[in-house]
Amino acid sequence: MKLYNSLTKQIQDFKPIKKLGEVTLYTCGPTVYDHIHLGNLRTYIFEDVLRRALKLNGYQVRHVMNFTDIDDKTISRSQQQYPKEQPSLALNKLTKKYEAIFLEDAKKVGIDFSATIFVRATENIEPIMQLIKQISNKYIADDGVYFDLTKYKDYGVLVNIDNSHQHHRINNDEYDKDHVADFALWKVKSGNEPSWSLDIDGQIIEGRPGWHIECSAMATNYLGQPLDIHTGGVDLKFPHHENEIAQSMAANGKKLANYFLHAEHLLVDGKKMSKSQKNFYTIEDITNKGIHPMAFRLLALQAHYRSQLNFTWISLKAAQEFLQNLYAWSDLQFQTTGDAKLDVPGFKKQVLKAISNDLGTSEAISIVGQLVTNSEKAGIDQSSLKKVVNYIDAILELGLSKRLDIGSGQKALITKREEARQNGDFVTSDAIRDELKAQGIGLKDNSYGATWYRII
């Protein structure tokens, strides 16, 4: 298996810490203060494919993902939405609400979190404080505890940076900055916000964690150090992941992870989809336009995760049409259509080879599309079709294997319609077609009879 490593800036053979068995994977999860947008979902879809690819290559994956449940944004939004609540209760209400919404959105686009360990900063304050204490090049300022970059010489392993302006501090949690600065490990309590007591050599500092320290502490606490793989969106390279690497190395003298993988931006009109740009769309936005959520997953998979993808409604509708064709094809597993055998072992080998080459989802989708085109020219053996459908979902998860058979009454209508069509009674035939369409069942007339499919 080969993966592009942001640390080395090249595609490498993946060599886990343990030759056999478990791979440790940490992913930066959402900041749970609002609905996530499709750009966020693209990153989580890429990470879902990564987990599936590792599994199909014989690895067990121990996956930890955080919810950022305390930072500037979550505190501010919780106080806006629940002004009469105590700070901690308001924060908990807000973050739990958007955690649930996120998980529901993720489920709609086929992301499997069933084996994922979710962690939250508010539930890991002790490991965070312990990590801060281990960092020697920290200093205490009037507004918090900071990481001193002048005493850390290896900064900049992920990106090329200018170190000439690091003699100032950044106290906020925003990460869309392009300059280097000392960053907050611990922030002094400000106003009416949740806080904890950090003891630094007998000096008690009432406050909360800085954003960057949270992931380092939770990743190493749950998975050890170094990790096999750390992932996130490309916008997290700097300063978030760069800061994670620096503070973890400073605390423990070990690299944080052997491999860093980053997903590229989803663009709208050539600009990054983001809340700050106010150019973002959510799952609700696309379903309101009659688009199946899985169409967005398919759209994301049609581009390589390291390539920018420009979002348009035209491209999403094209993905929906492609998805409908795939669904119609997969529905054939419930129908007797012929004896043509699919090359199941050959197909699996082709798809796994594509996915194992730095998650080549676009090539894998192309292979699937070609198989559909070729197999629709003749009747398909149901057994081999079912195996292929199950494999596609094991690695790409397009919801093909979760399609259900239609009812006996609907099958009887299809038989009745076919009899009418053979007898030239096209009035009855058309009426039955319309009746089935109203029930969400479409029909295709072939040389070997009519086949049905569920309309999405």
MARLODREN-68793 format. One record per residue (C-alpha): residue in one letter; x, y, z. Coordinates in steps of 0.2 Angstrom, whole numbers, plus 5000, padded with zeros to 4 digits. Layout:
BEGIN
aXYZ ...
//
This chain:
BEGIN
m500050005000 k500750174995 l500250345003 y500750525000 n501650585016 s501550775019 l503150755030 t504250695015 k503150765002 q503150604991 i502250444989 q502950315000 d502650125004 f501650125020 k502650035033 p501650035050 i502550035067 k501849855070 k502249745055 l500649645058 g499049695067 e498549865072 v498750035063 t498550195074 l497550335065 y497150505072 t496050625063 c495550805067 g493750805069 p492450955068 t492351105079 v490551075085 y489751245086 d488751235069 h488251125055 i489751065045 h489851105027 l490250995011 g492051045011 n492250975029 l491350815023 r492550795009 t493950775021 y492950645032 i492450545016 f494350535012 e494750475029 d493350345028 v494050275012 l495850275020 r495150165035 r494250045022 a495850035012 l496949995027 k495649865032 l495649785015 n497549775015 g497449665030 y497649795044 q496649825060 v496350005062 r496350095079 h495550255075 v495350405087 m494450565081 n494150725092 f492750835094 t493351015097 d492151055111 i493051205119 d493851345109 d493451525105 k492051475093 t491151355104 i491151465120 s490551615110 r489151525101 s488551425117 q488451595126 q487451665112 q486251515111 y486051485130 p486351645138 k485451605154 e486351435157 q487951405167 p489451415155 s489951235157 l488051175154 a487851295139 l489451235131 n488951055134 k487151085126 l487851165111 t489251045107 k488150885110 k486850955099 y488050985084 e488950825087 a487350735084 i487050835068 f488750795062 l488550605065 e486950605056 d487650705041 a489150585041 k487950435040 k487050505026 v488650505015 g489150335020 i490450375033 d490750225045 f491150275063 s490650115071 a492350075077 t492950255080 i493450315097 f492750495099 v493750605111 r493350775118 a494550905126 t493350945140 e493450755145 n495350755144 i495950905154 e497150805164 p498150735150 i498150905142 m498850985158 q500150845160 l500750875142 i500951065145 k502051025160 q503150915150 i503551055138 s505151135143 n505151285131 k503551365138 y503351525146 i502051615157 a501251775150 d499851885157 d498551805146 g499151615147 v500551495144 y501451495128 f502551385117 d504251485114 l504751455096 t506351545098 k506951395108 y506251265096 k507351245080 d506451115070 y504851215066 g504251195048 v504251015044 l502651025034 v502751195026 n504051315021 i503951465033 d504751625037 n505351625055 s505851805055 h504251865064 q504051745078 h504351865092 h502551895096 r501051795102 i499451735095 n498051715108 n496551665098 d496151495091 e495951545073 y497051445062 d496951545045 k498551645049 d500051645037 h501351705050 v502351625063 a502051665081 d502151585099 f500551505102 a499451475117 l499651305126 w498451375140 k497351525140 v496951625155 k495051635159 s494151775151 g492451825157 n491151705160 e491851545152 p492251365158 s493951345166 w495151235175 s496651255187 l498351225179 d499751215191 i501451265184 d502851255197 g501651305211 q500851445201 i498951415198 i498351475181 e496451475180 g495951445162 r495751325147 p496751235134 g497351315118 w496651235103 h498251155096 i498751065112 e497150975113 c497450855098 s499250815103 a498750765121 m497250665116 a498150575101 t499650525112 n498550485127 y497450365117 l498650295104 g500450325110 q501850415101 p502250405087 l500650375078 d500650285062 i499550405053 h498850585057 t497550665045 g496550815042 g496150955029 v497551035020 d497151195029 l497751115045 k499451095039 f499951265046 p499851315060 h498851175068 h499751015063 e501451105063 n501051165081 e500550985086 i502150915079 a503251045088 q502351035105 s502350845105 m504250835100 a504650965114 a503750865127 n504250685123 g505750695111 k504750585098 k503950625082 l502050645083 a501650535068 n502650435054 y501350495041 f500350645039 l498950645025 h497950795020 a496450815009 e496350964997 h495051104997 l493251094990 l493051254980 v491551364976 d491951484961 g493751454963 k493751494982 k493951374997 m492251325004 s492151395021 k491051485034 s492151635034 q491951655016 k490051625018 n490151525002 f489751355010 y488351225007 t487751085019 i486950915017 e485250995020 d485551115006 i485850974993 t484350875000 n483251024998 k483651024980 g483150844978 i484950774978 h485350614986 p486750634999 m487750484992 a487850584976 f489050704985 r490050554991 l490150494973 l490650674967 a492050674980 l492650504976 q492750554957 a494250664961 h495850614970 y495950674988 r497450784985 s496650874970 q495551024973 l493750994968 n492651134961 f490851114968 t489451154955 w487651104955 i487951044938 s489350924943 l488250864958 k486750824947 a487950734935 a488550634950 q486650604955 e486350534937 f487850414938 l487350364955 q485550314949 n486450214935 l487450124948 y485850094959 a484950024944 w486349904940 s486549844958 d484649814959 l484849674946 q485549564960 f483749534964 q483249494947 t483549344935 t484349424920 g485549294913 d487049184915 a488449294911 k489849284924 l490749434931 d492649414934 v492449444953 p494349404957 g494949514943 f493849654947 k494349654966 k496149654961 q495949804950 v495049904962 l496149864977 k497649904967 a496950074962 i496450114980 s498050054987 n499050174976 d498750334987 l496850304988 g496550314969 t494650334971 s494450414954 e495250264945 a494250144956 i492650234951 s493150224933 i493450034934 v491650024942 g490950124928 q491750014915 l491149854923 v489349924923 t489449974905 n490149804900 s488949694911 e487349784905 k487649724888 a487149544893 g486149464907 i487149454923 d487449314935 q486649364951 s487849274963 s489349364955 l488449524954 k488049524973 k489949484977 v490449634966 v489149754974 n489749704991 y491549734987 i491149904980 d490349954996 a491649875007 i492950004999 l491950144992 e490250135001 l488950204989 g487550114997 l487349984983 s487349834994 k486049905005 r484749914992 l483149804996 d482149694985 i480449754980 g478849674986 s477849534979 g476449644973 q477649754964 k478449604955 a476649544950 l476349714942 i477949704932 t477449524926 k475749594921 r476449744912 e477649624903 e476249514897 a475249674891 r476749734882 q477049564873 n475149574868 g475349744861 d474249824875 f475249974877 v473950074886 t473949944900 s475849934899 d476050124901 a474750134915 i475650004925 r477350094922 d476650254929 e475950164944 l477650084948 k478450254945 a477350334958 q477950194970 g479750244966 i480050094954 g480750124937 l480850004923 k482049964909 d481549864894 n482849744887 s483049614874 y482849484888 g481349564897 a481049714908 t482149754923 w481749864938 y482649984948 r482350104963 i482250284958 i483250404969 
//
